[in-house]
Amino acid sequence: MSFVFCINIVLGNVSLRYIPVSFIQTIKSFTPTTIVVFQWLVWRKYFEWRIWASLVPIVGWILLTSVTELSFNMLGFCAALFVCLATSIKTILTVSLLHGYKFGCINTIYYMTPFATMILALPALFLNGNGVWVWFYTHETLCSFLILILTSGVLGFCLNFSIFYVIHSTTSVTFNTMGNMKLAVPVMVSWLIFRNSIPALNAVGCGVALIGCTLDGFVRHKISQ
């Protein structure tokens, strides 16, 4: 799980370098679909036709948005797609830990963090070691840098704790459906701050993908009842 977590973070940063935030969020709405496919292929879990039907608008509009994206980059697109796959595996493993092995939210972070640190330490040393030392020597003060790192760490802890808490309290699908509800916020922030152009068709695609995710959660709720 720590390895998948590291892949998720690293590829997420790679995708942010090459494609806009709005496009990344649209691709991330593909996550409920990949979770269903993984559970069907690996665990042979059966899903009703209504669940498969609810995933059709998500897949279709993401493909359409990708074709019409002005800032399309293949490397960034592939990285964001692998982030979806890693997120799906991470979510399934989280369910196994929290519900199967009865781990707590804090315990999961406590045991996962040291392994993630060891996994990332060696590649970071070889890939970014020289750059870090140059940065240290060329900047007189480290105050702003340390504040950014500390803030990022605190937000990362809060993010993972909230993810584990929601999955522990509900289900993985509910978590991903709720997560897709935030699709509109990064898109608006991306347009307001970074001035990323959003074509009308892409905006419609985001909306339809969001409706598809909401429909998927509704169908699952009705089936569970």
N, C-alpha and C positions, 0 to 999 in steps of 0.2 A: 504493500500500500504506500509506503514511503517512496518507493521508486516511481510508481505511477503519479504520485503527488509532485515529484520533482519534474517529471516529463510534462505534466500539466502546466507548471509555472514557467519552465524554460520555453516551451513552444508557444505559450501565451505571450511571452515577451517578444519572441521572434515575429509572431503575427502582428503585434502592435507596431513593429518597425516598418512593415511593408504594406499593410492595408488599413483603412480607416476603422475607427471604433464602431461606427454604425454597421459596417459590413461584418465585423467580427461578431457583434451581438446577434445579427441575423443568422449567422452560421451556428452560433451557440444554441439557438432555439431548436436545432436539429438533435440535441442531446436526448430528449425523451424517445425519439425514434431509434437511436442507437442502443438505448437501454433495452427496449423491447426486442430488438434483433439479437442482442447478446443473450438475453434470457431465453429466447427461443432456440438459438443455435447451440449454446453451451449447456444450459440447464434443461432444455427440452420443455420449457414452460409453455402451456397452451394459452392462447389469447383469442377472445371472440373476434368475429369479423368486424364488429363495430369499432374495436380499438384500432385494427389495421386501417379501417376506412377513415378514422379521425386523423391518421398520420399522413394521408395523401396530400392535403393542402399544405402541410408543413414542408414536405419534401419538394413538391412542385414549385412552390413560390420561392424557396431557397435557391433552387436551380435557376429559376427565371431571374432572380435578383443577382445571382452570380454572373449570368450572361450579360446583363445590362449594367453591371457595376463599372463606373468610369475609372476607378482607381484599382482595377483588378490586377493582382499579382499572384502568379502561380505558387511561388514559395510561401507567401503569406497565407494564401487560401489553403494549401496543404497543411501548413502548421496549425491553422485554426480548426481544420477538419480533424487532425489528430488530437487536438485539445478536446474536441467532443468525445472522441473514443476514449481518451484517458479519463475524462470526467465521468463517463458512463461506468468504466471499470472501477474507478475510485468509489462511485456511489454504491455499486453492488457490493464491493468489499466493506464499505462502511456499514451497510445494512447487516452484513454477516457478523461484523464485530459488535455492533451495538445491540442487535436483536438476538443473534445466535450465541455469541460468547458473553453477552451481558456486560460489555465494557461501558464505562461512563464517558461522557463527552470530554472531560478534562484528562482522564486516563488515556484516551485515544491520542490526544495531542501530545501528552507527556511521553508516550512510548514511540510515537511516530517521528517526533522532531529530531532526536539524536541520529537516527538512521538517515533521515533526509539530509542532515548536516554532513555526515560522512560521505554520502553519495555525491553531494555537490562540491565538497571541499577540493578534491583532486582535480576535477575538470576546471573549476574556477581558478585554481592556482596556475594551471598551464595556459588557459585561454585568456585570462584577464589579469594575471599577476603583474606583468610589467606595466600595464595601463594603470593599475591601482597605485603602484609606487610612483609613477610619473605624476599622477594626479596629486598625491600627497606632497611631493616636492614643489609643485608649481602653484599651490594654493597656500596662502598665508594662514588662513583660519579654517578650522574644520567644524566650526559650530553649526553652520547651515547643513553641512553634509551629515553630521551626526543626528541632527534633528530630523532630517528626511529619513534616515535609516531607522531611527527609533519609531517615528510615526508609522512608517511602512510595516515594521514588525508588530506594533500594537494593532494596526488595522488587519494585518494578516491573521493574528491570533483571534481577534473578534470575528473575522469572516469564517474561519474554520470552526470556531466554537458554535457559531450560529448555525452553520451547515449541519454539524453533528447533532445539535440540539433539535433542529427541525426534523431530521431523519429519525432520530431516536423517538420523538414524540408522535410522528406521523408515519409516512412511507416515503420511499425514494421517488416515486412518481409524483406525489404531492409536492415534494421539495422542488423537483425540476419544473413542474407546472407553475408553481409560485415564482421560481426564479425567472421564468420567461416573462412574467408580468413586468419585470423591470426593463424590458427591451426598449421601451419608449424613452426612458431617462437617459441612458448613454447616447442614444441617437440624437436627442435634443442637445445634450452637453457637447457632443462632438460637433454639431452644427454651429452652436453659439460660440464656443471657445476656439476650436481649430478651423472653423469655416469649411468643413468637409462638405462638398456638394452632394446633395441627396436628390437624385432624379425622382420624378413623380411616381414612376413605375416601381422604383425601389421602396418608396414610402408605402405604397399600396401592398407590396410584397411583405414588408415588415408587419403591416396590420393584419394581413391574411394569415401569416405564420403565427402571429399572436393569438388570433381567433382559433386556429387549429390546435394550438397548445391548450387553450382554455377548453375547447371541445373535448380533447383527449382526457383532461382531468375530470370533466363532467361525466363522460361515458364511464370512466372507471369508478366514479362515485356511485353511479346508478347501478352498475353491475355488482359492486360490493354490497349494496343494499338488497 
